[in-house]
Amino acid sequence: MQITGTHFNYYLVCKRKLWLFANNVQMEHTSDLVYEGNLIHEDSYPQRSDKYQEVQIAGIKVDYFDTRQKVIHEIKKSDKIENAHVWQLKYYMHIFEEHNIEVSHGILEYPKLRKTNEIVLSDADRKEIKQMLKEIKQIIESDKCPAIPGKAPCKNCSYYDFCFVDEVKED
């Protein structure tokens, strides 16, 4: 199985979400938050479509790649899970390198927050990515779905209703 940017992101956010997604239990199409994120991606930088293009390679799809400056741009709705965004972008840079495509750095963009972060890929990051990939494959190939983590991101997760279907709400 090819590891996508979504797999990599979910690994950092929630192991259960990763396993469910990888095993074809996909709930993103039911999420208003995912829909809003897609709108932000499409509407935030309309002029870029003329200059840059989305690039798909080896299971990943980057929002924009500036071939002249060698910069990957990744657009996100919120910075609540910024660590996952950072590592997803580093994973993209790693994949580009594996395919002999030069990348100087990446830029995480949060248009709603008017915030950008420049991301670089270090040798230590490359080693960490290889370890993460091993762990991602172990989780995906496991016969058991990981337990519900029960932490704050669950409330906004597209899998929330799926994971907590048996939970009784107290009034």
C-alpha positions, 0 to 999 in steps of 0.5 A, spaced: 500 500 500 502 506 498 502 511 504 499 518 502 499 524 505 492 523 509 495 517 512 501 520 514 497 526 517 492 521 521 498 517 524 500 524 527 493 525 529 489 519 531 492 512 530 484 509 530 483 514 524 489 512 520 487 505 521 479 506 519 481 510 513 486 505 511 481 500 511 476 503 507 472 506 513 472 513 510 467 519 513 470 525 510 465 526 505 460 527 511 464 532 514 462 539 514 469 541 516 472 537 511 468 541 506 470 547 509 477 546 508 476 544 501 473 551 500 478 554 503 483 551 499 479 552 492 478 559 494 484 562 498 489 563 492 485 563 485 491 566 482 495 561 483 492 556 478 495 560 473 502 560 476 502 553 480 499 547 479 497 541 484 502 535 483 501 528 484 506 523 485 507 516 489 500 517 492 501 524 495 498 530 492 501 537 494 496 543 493 501 547 489 509 546 487 513 552 485 517 549 480 522 555 479 523 557 487 522 549 488 517 550 494 511 546 496 505 550 498 500 546 503 494 550 505 490 548 511 484 551 514 486 551 522 493 550 525 489 546 531 493 540 529 499 544 526 504 538 528 501 533 523 501 539 518 508 540 519 510 532 518 505 531 512 509 537 509 516 534 511 513 527 508 511 531 501 518 533 501 521 527 502 517 523 497 519 529 492 527 527 494 526 520 493 523 522 486 529 526 485 525 533 485 529 538 488 525 542 494 528 548 497 523 548 503 515 548 504 510 553 506 504 551 510 499 556 509 493 558 514 489 563 510 483 564 515 489 566 520 493 570 515 499 565 517 504 562 514 510 557 516 516 555 512 518 548 513 525 545 512 527 538 512 533 536 516 537 529 516 534 528 523 527 529 520 528 524 514 530 518 519 524 520 523 520 519 517 522 512 515 521 510 522 514 513 522 513 509 515 514 503 519 509 504 524 504 507 519 505 500 515 504 496 522 498 500 524 495 499 517 496 492 516 494 490 523 487 486 524 485 490 530 483 497 530 486 501 535 482 504 541 479 510 541 484 516 544 478 520 547 482 526 547 480 533 544 481 533 537 475 527 537 470 533 537 471 535 530 473 529 527 469 526 521 469 519 525 466 522 531 459 519 530 462 512 528 467 512 534 462 514 539 456 511 536 454 507 543 456 513 548 450 515 552 450 523 552 448 525 559 443 531 560 
